[in-house]
């Protein structure tokens, strides 16, 4: 079996902010390889650098030291090559644009031809189960549907890497469960590589092939767990001993990285 290519590779990655009173070590010596087709979740307490790491991949933040490559390029080169789609915590849809016009936005910026745009919009809507909602405005959709539209926008230009920053964090549990199932189906259909930030242990374990456990500042990787769960995962897999065992290891990793109890 051939070794999968590295989509994201970080070696001794550090990022320090200069705050008014003292430097803030947001990331400290992060070493991580994300292979093609992986679903990697980043979990840890608030302020542990999960989102910062995603933003470094996306060239929204600059590392202080160490190295990071995205598809063998620097983050800046990868951004210019449109190597990834980014899904934020909030859907970030323009209220004056219809759903199809919101999805079209990156395609317009990238100067895709009108025919190609329409084809890509239709495919992206189909992937997230929103066919028929093209002409609706964001305010006419539920929170879960808005987030699906946001995912469709990130899928529209077919980047092979999807960066997702707590996309379901604000949704209620029933909607979140449903979108977790939908995301796994989408991942199976598209073979994307996904980097996913979450605060939820069950979500991280349910979705991922690899779980990266991070500690509070300075943001360090305290554990990397390769999941033995099958790729086909019904929701009730969450009640199996295998699932609970991984969840326990994540919880232990979070506790070990903490010097205090909530």
WOSUL-V442802 format. One record per residue. N is the residue number from 0. RES is the residue in one letter. SS is DSSP state (2 for helix, 1 for strand, 0 for the rest). OMEGA is omega in degrees with one decimal (* if undefined). Layout:
n=N res=RES ss=SS omega=OMEGA
n=N res=RES ss=SS omega=OMEGA
//
This chain:
n=0 res=X ss=0 omega=-177.6
n=1 res=X ss=0 omega=179.3
n=2 res=X ss=0 omega=178.6
n=3 res=X ss=0 omega=-179.9
n=4 res=X ss=0 omega=175.4
n=5 res=X ss=1 omega=175.2
n=6 res=X ss=1 omega=174.8
n=7 res=X ss=1 omega=178.4
n=8 res=X ss=1 omega=179.7
n=9 res=X ss=1 omega=177.5
n=10 res=X ss=1 omega=178.0
n=11 res=X ss=1 omega=-175.0
n=12 res=X ss=1 omega=177.1
n=13 res=X ss=1 omega=174.2
n=14 res=X ss=1 omega=-179.4
n=15 res=X ss=1 omega=175.3
n=16 res=X ss=1 omega=171.7
n=17 res=X ss=1 omega=175.0
n=18 res=X ss=0 omega=-176.2
n=19 res=X ss=0 omega=-173.5
n=20 res=X ss=0 omega=-176.9
n=21 res=X ss=0 omega=177.3
n=22 res=X ss=1 omega=178.2
n=23 res=X ss=1 omega=-180.0
n=24 res=X ss=1 omega=-175.2
n=25 res=X ss=1 omega=178.0
n=26 res=X ss=1 omega=-177.5
n=27 res=X ss=1 omega=174.6
n=28 res=X ss=1 omega=178.0
n=29 res=X ss=1 omega=176.0
n=30 res=X ss=1 omega=-176.0
n=31 res=X ss=1 omega=172.7
n=32 res=X ss=1 omega=174.4
n=33 res=X ss=1 omega=-176.7
n=34 res=X ss=1 omega=178.5
n=35 res=X ss=0 omega=178.9
n=36 res=X ss=0 omega=176.8
n=37 res=X ss=0 omega=166.3
n=38 res=X ss=1 omega=-174.0
n=39 res=X ss=1 omega=175.0
n=40 res=X ss=1 omega=175.3
n=41 res=X ss=1 omega=-178.3
n=42 res=X ss=1 omega=179.6
n=43 res=X ss=0 omega=-179.2
n=44 res=X ss=0 omega=176.7
n=45 res=X ss=0 omega=177.4
n=46 res=X ss=0 omega=-178.1
n=47 res=X ss=0 omega=175.6
n=48 res=X ss=0 omega=-179.4
n=49 res=X ss=2 omega=-179.0
n=50 res=X ss=2 omega=178.5
n=51 res=X ss=2 omega=-179.9
n=52 res=X ss=2 omega=177.5
n=53 res=X ss=2 omega=-178.8
n=54 res=X ss=2 omega=175.1
n=55 res=X ss=2 omega=176.7
n=56 res=X ss=2 omega=-174.6
n=57 res=X ss=0 omega=-178.7
n=58 res=X ss=0 omega=174.7
n=59 res=X ss=0 omega=172.8
n=60 res=X ss=0 omega=-179.8
n=61 res=X ss=0 omega=177.2
n=62 res=X ss=0 omega=175.1
n=63 res=X ss=0 omega=177.7
n=64 res=X ss=1 omega=-175.4
n=65 res=X ss=1 omega=-178.8
n=66 res=X ss=1 omega=171.8
n=67 res=X ss=1 omega=174.9
n=68 res=X ss=1 omega=176.4
n=69 res=X ss=1 omega=-173.2
n=70 res=X ss=0 omega=177.7
n=71 res=X ss=0 omega=-178.8
n=72 res=X ss=1 omega=169.5
n=73 res=X ss=0 omega=176.6
n=74 res=X ss=2 omega=179.6
n=75 res=X ss=2 omega=178.2
n=76 res=X ss=2 omega=-179.7
n=77 res=X ss=2 omega=178.1
n=78 res=X ss=2 omega=-179.2
n=79 res=X ss=2 omega=179.0
n=80 res=X ss=0 omega=-179.4
n=81 res=X ss=0 omega=-172.9
n=82 res=X ss=0 omega=-176.1
n=83 res=X ss=1 omega=167.2
n=84 res=X ss=1 omega=-175.7
n=85 res=X ss=1 omega=177.1
n=86 res=X ss=1 omega=-175.7
n=87 res=X ss=0 omega=179.6
n=88 res=X ss=0 omega=176.2
n=89 res=X ss=0 omega=-175.2
n=90 res=X ss=0 omega=177.3
n=91 res=X ss=0 omega=176.4
n=92 res=X ss=0 omega=177.3
n=93 res=X ss=0 omega=-173.7
n=94 res=X ss=0 omega=-177.8
n=95 res=X ss=0 omega=178.2
n=96 res=X ss=0 omega=173.7
n=97 res=X ss=1 omega=179.8
n=98 res=X ss=2 omega=-179.2
n=99 res=X ss=2 omega=179.2
n=100 res=X ss=2 omega=174.4
n=101 res=X ss=2 omega=179.8
n=102 res=X ss=2 omega=-178.3
n=103 res=X ss=2 omega=-170.3
n=104 res=X ss=2 omega=179.7
n=105 res=X ss=2 omega=-179.8
n=106 res=X ss=2 omega=176.1
n=107 res=X ss=2 omega=-179.4
n=108 res=X ss=2 omega=-178.2
n=109 res=X ss=0 omega=176.4
n=110 res=X ss=0 omega=172.0
n=111 res=X ss=0 omega=177.5
n=112 res=X ss=0 omega=-174.4
n=113 res=X ss=2 omega=-179.5
n=114 res=X ss=2 omega=-179.6
n=115 res=X ss=2 omega=178.3
n=116 res=X ss=2 omega=-177.1
n=117 res=X ss=2 omega=179.7
n=118 res=X ss=2 omega=-178.8
n=119 res=X ss=2 omega=177.8
n=120 res=X ss=2 omega=-179.5
n=121 res=X ss=2 omega=-179.8
n=122 res=X ss=2 omega=-178.7
n=123 res=X ss=2 omega=178.2
n=124 res=X ss=2 omega=178.6
n=125 res=X ss=2 omega=-179.3
n=126 res=X ss=2 omega=-177.4
n=127 res=X ss=0 omega=176.1
n=128 res=X ss=0 omega=179.9
n=129 res=X ss=0 omega=176.6
n=130 res=X ss=0 omega=-177.8
n=131 res=X ss=0 omega=-179.5
n=132 res=X ss=0 omega=-174.6
n=133 res=X ss=0 omega=-171.6
n=134 res=X ss=0 omega=178.8
n=135 res=X ss=0 omega=173.2
n=136 res=X ss=1 omega=-177.2
n=137 res=X ss=2 omega=-176.8
n=138 res=X ss=2 omega=177.7
n=139 res=X ss=2 omega=-177.4
n=140 res=X ss=0 omega=174.5
n=141 res=X ss=0 omega=179.2
n=142 res=X ss=2 omega=-179.8
n=143 res=X ss=2 omega=179.3
n=144 res=X ss=2 omega=176.9
n=145 res=X ss=2 omega=-179.3
n=146 res=X ss=2 omega=175.2
n=147 res=X ss=2 omega=176.5
n=148 res=X ss=2 omega=178.0
n=149 res=X ss=2 omega=176.8
n=150 res=X ss=2 omega=178.1
n=151 res=X ss=2 omega=179.1
n=152 res=X ss=2 omega=179.4
n=153 res=X ss=2 omega=-179.6
n=154 res=X ss=2 omega=-166.5
n=155 res=X ss=0 omega=-177.0
n=156 res=X ss=0 omega=167.6
n=157 res=X ss=0 omega=170.8
n=158 res=X ss=0 omega=-176.4
n=159 res=X ss=0 omega=179.8
n=160 res=X ss=1 omega=179.3
n=161 res=X ss=1 omega=177.8
n=162 res=X ss=1 omega=-173.5
n=163 res=X ss=1 omega=-175.8
n=164 res=X ss=1 omega=-180.0
n=165 res=X ss=0 omega=-172.7
n=166 res=X ss=0 omega=-176.3
n=167 res=X ss=0 omega=-174.0
n=168 res=X ss=0 omega=-175.7
n=169 res=X ss=0 omega=-174.4
n=170 res=X ss=0 omega=179.0
n=171 res=X ss=0 omega=-168.6
n=172 res=X ss=2 omega=-177.7
n=173 res=X ss=2 omega=179.0
n=174 res=X ss=2 omega=-178.9
n=175 res=X ss=2 omega=177.8
n=176 res=X ss=2 omega=-178.4
n=177 res=X ss=2 omega=-178.3
n=178 res=X ss=2 omega=173.1
n=179 res=X ss=2 omega=177.8
n=180 res=X ss=2 omega=-178.7
n=181 res=X ss=2 omega=-179.1
n=182 res=X ss=2 omega=177.8
n=183 res=X ss=2 omega=177.6
n=184 res=X ss=2 omega=179.5
n=185 res=X ss=2 omega=179.3
n=186 res=X ss=2 omega=179.4
n=187 res=X ss=2 omega=-177.1
n=188 res=X ss=2 omega=-172.0
n=189 res=X ss=2 omega=-177.9
n=190 res=X ss=0 omega=175.6
n=191 res=X ss=0 omega=166.7
n=192 res=X ss=1 omega=-174.6
n=193 res=X ss=1 omega=169.7
n=194 res=X ss=1 omega=-165.8
n=195 res=X ss=1 omega=178.3
n=196 res=X ss=1 omega=179.1
n=197 res=X ss=1 omega=169.9
n=198 res=X ss=0 omega=-170.9
n=199 res=X ss=0 omega=178.3
n=200 res=X ss=2 omega=179.7
n=201 res=X ss=2 omega=179.4
n=202 res=X ss=2 omega=-179.8
n=203 res=X ss=2 omega=-176.3
n=204 res=X ss=2 omega=-177.6
n=205 res=X ss=2 omega=-171.4
n=206 res=X ss=2 omega=-157.1
n=207 res=X ss=0 omega=164.9
n=208 res=X ss=0 omega=-178.5
n=209 res=X ss=1 omega=-179.8
n=210 res=X ss=1 omega=179.6
n=211 res=X ss=1 omega=-178.7
n=212 res=X ss=1 omega=-176.2
n=213 res=X ss=1 omega=-178.6
n=214 res=X ss=0 omega=174.1
n=215 res=X ss=0 omega=-176.5
n=216 res=X ss=0 omega=-2.5
n=217 res=X ss=0 omega=-174.2
n=218 res=X ss=1 omega=179.7
n=219 res=X ss=0 omega=173.2
n=220 res=X ss=1 omega=-179.1
n=221 res=X ss=1 omega=179.1
n=222 res=X ss=1 omega=171.6
n=223 res=X ss=1 omega=-173.4
n=224 res=X ss=1 omega=173.1
n=225 res=X ss=1 omega=-174.9
n=226 res=X ss=0 omega=176.1
n=227 res=X ss=0 omega=-177.2
n=228 res=X ss=0 omega=177.7
n=229 res=X ss=0 omega=179.6
n=230 res=X ss=0 omega=175.7
n=231 res=X ss=0 omega=-173.4
n=232 res=X ss=0 omega=170.9
n=233 res=X ss=0 omega=-177.9
n=234 res=X ss=2 omega=-176.0
n=235 res=X ss=2 omega=172.5
n=236 res=X ss=2 omega=-177.9
n=237 res=X ss=2 omega=179.1
n=238 res=X ss=2 omega=-177.4
n=239 res=X ss=0 omega=178.1
n=240 res=X ss=2 omega=-179.1
n=241 res=X ss=2 omega=-179.0
n=242 res=X ss=2 omega=-177.0
n=243 res=X ss=2 omega=178.6
n=244 res=X ss=2 omega=178.1
n=245 res=X ss=2 omega=179.6
n=246 res=X ss=2 omega=179.1
n=247 res=X ss=2 omega=-180.0
n=248 res=X ss=2 omega=177.0
n=249 res=X ss=2 omega=-178.4
n=250 res=X ss=2 omega=178.8
n=251 res=X ss=2 omega=178.9
n=252 res=X ss=2 omega=178.4
n=253 res=X ss=2 omega=-178.5
n=254 res=X ss=2 omega=-179.6
n=255 res=X ss=2 omega=179.5
n=256 res=X ss=2 omega=-177.1
n=257 res=X ss=0 omega=174.8
n=258 res=X ss=0 omega=179.6
n=259 res=X ss=0 omega=177.1
n=260 res=X ss=0 omega=175.7
n=261 res=X ss=0 omega=*
//
